[in-house]
Each structure stands twice: as C-alpha cells, then as structure tokens.
Amino acid sequence: MSRNRDRDRKPPQRSSAPSALEEARNELFSHIHRCGVLRADEEQQVEWMKDTVDFLGERYPALTQAELEELSGIGLRFCRPVIANAPSDAETETAAA
C-alpha cells in the first residue's frame, strides 16, 4: 500500500512567477527585436545597450549592479551573429548556379 502512496505523490512545484532578472532579460530581448538594433553598428549597439540597461535598472529596482552588467553582456552577445559575414541566401544560390 505504501508503494501506491509514494507513486501518486507529485513533486513539489517551483514558483511559476519569474524573477526580476528573468523578466528584465525577456524584456531586453523584446526591445532588441523591436528596435532593430541587430542591424546597427557595434558602436551603436553598445550605446543602445547602455541606455536600455539603464532603463531596465529603473524599471526593475530589485536588480543588483552585477545583474545589470550580466544583462548588458547577454544583450550584446545576442546582438552579435554566431557566424560573422555569413553569405545571404541570395549569394548562396548565385554561387551554386
């Protein structure tokens, strides 16, 4: 009988509410997509990221300075392509023909 009781127990659930850092990160990614910063020069991206992280720091006062720096790093990495100077689809098709 004890086997059935243990089998039917559900594991403890974690709080479903995201932390301030998770919310700020999600908002940062949303801003990156909406603002078109992906097509900007690296210098413009750095300036934009500084302004945006400052804004997020005001919006989420629970974030520490270390978390804001982490957000900035995450955002800048997100803005940079994994493969630099990858040919576009049109260039690939032209080269294949």
C-alpha positions as CSV (number, residue, x, y, z in Angstrom):
1,M,0.0,0.0,0.0
2,S,2.9,2.4,0.7
3,R,4.2,1.9,-2.8
4,N,1.0,3.3,-4.3
5,R,1.0,6.3,-2.0
6,D,4.6,7.2,-3.0
7,R,3.8,6.7,-6.7
8,D,0.9,9.1,-6.6
9,R,2.8,11.9,-4.9
10,K,3.6,14.9,-7.1
11,P,7.0,16.5,-6.9
12,P,7.0,19.9,-5.2
13,Q,6.3,22.7,-7.7
14,R,8.6,25.6,-8.2
15,S,7.1,29.1,-8.1
16,S,5.9,29.9,-11.6
17,A,6.5,33.6,-11.1
18,P,9.7,34.7,-13.0
19,S,12.4,36.5,-11.1
20,A,13.1,40.2,-11.7
21,L,16.2,39.2,-13.7
22,E,14.2,36.8,-15.9
23,E,11.6,39.4,-16.6
24,A,14.2,42.0,-17.4
25,R,16.0,39.6,-19.7
26,N,12.8,38.8,-21.6
27,E,12.0,42.5,-21.9
28,L,15.5,43.2,-23.2
29,F,15.2,40.6,-25.9
30,S,11.9,42.0,-26.9
31,H,13.4,45.5,-27.1
32,I,16.2,44.2,-29.2
33,H,13.9,42.6,-31.7
34,R,11.5,45.6,-31.9
35,C,14.1,48.4,-32.1
36,G,16.2,46.9,-34.9
37,V,19.4,47.1,-33.0
38,L,20.6,43.9,-34.6
39,R,21.2,45.8,-37.9
40,A,23.2,48.6,-36.1
41,D,26.9,49.1,-36.0
42,E,28.7,47.6,-32.9
43,E,29.3,51.1,-31.5
44,Q,25.6,52.0,-31.8
45,Q,24.7,48.6,-30.2
46,V,26.9,49.3,-27.2
47,E,25.4,52.8,-26.7
48,W,21.9,51.5,-27.2
49,M,22.5,48.6,-24.7
50,K,23.9,51.0,-22.1
51,D,20.8,53.2,-22.4
52,T,18.4,50.2,-22.4
53,V,20.0,48.5,-19.4
54,D,19.9,51.8,-17.5
55,F,16.2,51.9,-18.3
56,L,15.7,48.3,-17.1
57,G,17.6,49.2,-13.9
58,E,15.0,51.9,-13.2
59,R,12.1,49.6,-14.2
60,Y,13.4,46.7,-12.0
61,P,14.9,48.3,-8.9
62,A,15.4,44.9,-7.3
63,L,18.2,44.1,-9.8
64,T,21.8,44.5,-8.5
65,Q,24.6,46.2,-10.4
66,A,26.1,42.7,-11.1
67,E,22.8,41.6,-12.6
68,L,22.5,44.7,-14.8
69,E,26.1,44.0,-16.1
70,E,25.1,40.4,-16.8
71,L,22.0,41.7,-18.7
72,S,24.3,44.0,-20.8
73,G,26.6,41.1,-21.6
74,I,23.8,38.8,-22.5
75,G,22.2,41.5,-24.7
76,L,25.5,42.3,-26.5
77,R,26.1,38.6,-27.2
78,F,22.6,38.3,-28.5
79,C,23.2,41.1,-31.0
80,R,26.3,39.6,-32.5
81,P,25.9,36.9,-35.1
82,V,27.4,33.4,-34.3
83,I,29.0,33.3,-37.8
84,A,30.3,36.7,-38.9
85,N,29.9,37.6,-42.6
86,A,27.8,34.6,-43.4
87,P,26.6,34.8,-47.0
88,S,22.9,35.6,-47.6
89,D,20.6,33.1,-49.2
90,A,20.7,35.0,-52.5
91,E,24.5,34.9,-52.6
92,T,24.5,31.2,-51.8
93,E,22.0,30.5,-54.6
94,T,24.1,32.6,-57.1
95,A,27.3,30.8,-56.2
96,A,25.6,27.4,-56.5
97,A,24.3,28.2,-60.1
